[in-house]
Amino acid sequence: QVQLVESGGGFVQIGGSRRVSCAASGFTFRTDSMAWYRQVPGKERESVASHTSPLGRTKYVDSVKGRFTISRDNGNNTLYLQMNSLKPEDTAVYYCNRGGGSFAPYASWGQGTQVTVSS
């Protein structure tokens, strides 16, 4: 049974940094390409960063390039998203799931973690 548990969100000042984490279980994490998604009310969930496996290639949506870094710890089945130079438009609920390349997300999603960027 796929389980994804996101954590690390909170309130951040404009220009600040935050790292969110995702603990994954119930599937072979190390062989799946993984991604971070975000969603704001009234909009569709969008993928913002992905990390392929096993080559470890990363890809980012233009709006976060140069500011966000996705990484993973395959030994601990954990996915990370380091977010720097945060902007108000980064305010969203952040989710992790399979993604990137030809990998579609699992049907099961975690509860997400809210990141709110304000002054």
Secondary structure, DSSP 8 states (H G I E B T S, - for coil): --EEEEE--EEEETT--EEEEEEEESS-GGGS-EEEEEE-TTS--EEEEEE-TTT--EEE-GGGTTTEEEEEETTTTEEEEEE-S--GGG-EEEEEEE-STT----S-----EEEEEE-
